[in-house]
Amino acid sequence: MMNLSDLNAFVAVAHAGGFRDGARASGSSASGLSEAVRRLEVQLGVRLFNRTTRSVVPTEAGLSLLERLGPALSEVEAALDVVNGFRDRPAGSLRLNVPVSAARLILPDIVPRFLAAYPGIRLEVIADENFVDVLAAGCDAGIRYDERLEQDMIAVPIGPRVQRFATAASPAYLDRHGRPQHPSDLLGHACVRGRFASGAMLPWEFEREGEVVRIDPTGPLIVRIGGATDLAVDAAIAGTGIIGLFEGWLRPHFESGALEPILEPWWQSFTGPFLYYPGRRLVPAPLRAFIDFIKTGRT
């Protein structure tokens, strides 16, 4: 008999393209996955991966096994989850892949109450600015700020339905350099910018009474969106320049006086985020509980 955990280890490594990434996605250790794959190869009598110092690639036998295993393991998970439905309260693990902004602005108001309502569920949140395949990343669902999703994905609104992109600077900076009256004035100011992991640096966009203005300002500091966003905020507070960010992220600093809003009539609104998950598979009980929790208005 094949060990089910060894088969799951093989699938995790194959989907992630390596033992380290497979361990990160599955919540296991790289050494544990390596040992599980080794056991499976010994038991089957064939090599499942070609390993080099730089890559782990399935062999022809490995690809054939992966093609057949995926649907089979999904059926096993579905069968086990049916049993989970007989509990008074759903139990098990729920893994969400979310942007840092959602982890900062959306989930703090939801997660503590959800976990209090469902003490049998263990929630893991992976904050990542990269666009990922939630299944390949070993996650049950994700959050994204765009309703346009791939085929077979289902989107459920989560959190505030309208948000704004705000611009601000420290009062000291504005006293020294002046207060912009039009978005084009930002081209003459030092601006703190953010760059996505992909390398993209999107222009700042403003809108007022039907007029849309897009600018690409420059400044002394560029940070990686997500992990270094707090550095950008701290720099703006210290007087480095003007920052553009989610209004909710900057609001506490408006209230404290550390930052002063600028160009507020031009701030552009956008639709709030969506929880998205694959519609082609049975929804696990912990995810179903989370979906029901946000749908019933308890968020």
N, C-alpha and C positions, 0 to 999 in steps of 0.2 A: 504494500500500500504506500502511495506517495503521501508525504507529509504536506498538509494543506498550507502550513506556514512557509514551507520551502518553496512551494509553487507561487505563493504570493510574493515572496522575496524575489524570485526570478522575474515576475511581471514588473515589480517596482524598479528593478535595475534596468530592465529592457526599456521601459517607458521613459526613465530619467536619463538613460544613456551613460550611466556610471554608478559605482557603488556609493560614492559620497553624496551625489545628488539624490540617488534612490533612498539613502538613509534619511536625508533631510525631508523628502516628500512623505515617507512612510512612518517617520517617527522612530526608526530603528537605528542601530549603529552600523557603520560601514563594514566593520569586521564581522558582525552578525550576519549581514546579507551575504558577504563573501563566503562564509562558512556554509550558509544554507544553500547557495548555488553550487558550491563544491560537492555537498552531499547529494544534491539532485543529479549532478553530472555523473557521479560515481554510480548512483542507483540506476540511471538510465543507460550508462555505458557510452555516452556521446558528449562531445564538447558543445555547450550551449552558447558560449561567448568567445570571441577572439579578443584577447586582452593585450593592450600595449600600455606604455607609461602614460599615454595621452588619451586613449579612448577604450571604451568597452562596447563592442559591436556584436549583435547576435549573429551566430552562424546560420547557415541554411536550416539546420535542424532546429535551432533556437527560434528562428522566424516562424517555422511551421508550428512549433509548440505554442508560441505566443498567439498566433492567429486563432487557434482552437481554444486556448485557455481563457482568453478575455471573456467571451460570452458565458462560458461554463462557470467561471468564478463569480460573474455578475449574478447568475442564477442562484448560486450558493448563498451569496449575500442577501438576495431577495428572500430566499427561503428562511434564513435565520431572522430576517427583519419581520417576517410575518409573525413569528413567535413573539418578537418584541412587542407587537401590537396587543398581546394579551395582558401586558403589565398594566397596573393602575396608572403608572407614569412611565413614559418612554425613557429608556436608558441607552447609554452607549456614547460614542464619540462623534463630534461634529467639527469638521475642519473648514474654515472660511478663508479665502484668499481676498484681501481687500487692499485698496490704496491707503497710504498713510493718512490722508485727509479723512477718510471714513473712520479709521481707527481712532482718530483724534476728535472728530466732530460728531459722528453719528452713533458709534457703538457704546460710548460711555453711558448714554442714557438708556440703553437697551439691555446690555449684557448682564449687569448685576441683578436686575429684576427677572430676566429670563432664567438665569441660573438658580435664583431663589425659588422660582416656580417649578423648575425641573431639576431637583438635586441629583438625579441619576444620570444627567448628561454632563459629559466633559467636553468643554469647548476649547478649540485651539484656533487662534487667529494668526494668520501669516500676513504681515503687512508688506506689500510689494507693489512698486509702481509699474512693473513690466506687465504687458498683456500676456496672460498665460491661459493654457487649456486647463481648466480646473480639474478635470479627470486625470490628465497626465501628471499634474502636480500633486495628485493624491488628495485633492480637496473635494468636498461635497458641493460647495457653492462658492460664489464670489460676489463682490459688490463693484459696480461700475457706474460712472456718471454719464451713461449714454444708453438710451433704450434700444438702439440699433444693435442687435446681437446676431450671432451666428445662427444658422438654421438649427432647429431642435432645442434651442435655448428658451427658457421661460423666464420672464422678468416680473418681479414684484416690487412695487414702490417701497422704499424704506427711508425713514427719516424725513426731515422737512422737504416739502415738494418744490420750494423755490429758494435758491441761494444766490448770493451776489459776489462778484469779484471786486474787491475793494483796493484802494490805493491810500497810502498813508506815509507819514514821515514824523520824525521827532520834532517837537516845537522848536528846539534849538536849531535844527537844520533849516527849517522853514524861515526862522527869523534871519538866518545868515544869507539864504539864497532866494528867498521870496516864495510866495504861494502860487502855484500854477492855477490859472483860470480856465485853461482849455487843454485837452489831452496833448495837443501838439507842443505845448510848453514843456512837456516832459523831456523832449529831445535836448533841451538845454540844461537838464539836471542829471545828477548822479543817481542811477537807479540800480537796485539790487535785483538781479535776475535769477531765474531757476531754469535748470536744464534737466530734461528727462534722461533716464538711463539709456534710451535709444540714441541720444545725442541731439534730439530735437529741442529747440528753444522757441516756444511759440510767441508770436507778437502779443502785445497787450491790446485788448479790444474794448472800446467804449461805445456807448449808445445814448442818444438823447433826442427825443421827439423825432424819431425816424432817421436821424443822422448817425451813421456808424463811422467810427474813426479807429483805424488800426495803426499802431506805431511799434517800432522796434528800438526801444531806448537802450542806451549803453550805461555802463557804470563800473565801479572798481571791484565788484564782487559778483561772482556767479556760483550758485550752489546746486548740488544734486537734489532735485525735487524728491521729497519724501524724507530721507534720512538726515539731510542737512537743512531742512526748512527752518528749524528753530534757530540755527545759526544766523540765517538771513533776518529773522525777526529781531534777534538780539543786536545785530549790526545796525538795523534801522533805528532801533531804540537809542543806540549809542551815537547816532547822527551820521552814519555812513552814507545814507541816501534814502531814496523813496522806494518803498516796497509795494508789490502788487500780490495779493493773496486772497484766499477765502475770507469773507467778512467775519464769519464765525470764529476763525482762527485769530483775527486781529481785535475782535470786539473787547476782550478783557483789557487790552492795552489802551483802547479808546476810553474805557471807563476809568482807568487809573490815571489817564493823562500822559502816559509814556509815549503814546503815538497820537497824532492829530489826523483825522480823516481829511483827504483832499479830493476834489473833483467828484464829490458824492452824487450830484445830479447826473453824472455820466456813468455811474457804476452799472455794469451790465448784469442782468439777471439770467440765470440758467436753471434748468430743471434739476431737481434733487436726484440722488442716486437710486439705483435699483439693485435688489438682490437677484442674482441670476443663477440658474441651475439647469442641468440637462433634462429635457423633457422626454427623452427616449428610454429612460430607465425608471424602475420603481424608486420612489422617493424614500430614503431611509427614515425611520421613525424620528430620530433626533432632528433631522432637517425639517420634516413635516411639522414637528412641534414648533420649531423656530418660525417657519412660514406662517403658521396659524397665529403665533404670538404677535407678529408684526401686522398681520391682516386684521386682527380684531381690534386694532386701535390702541393696544396697550403700549405702543411706542410713542 
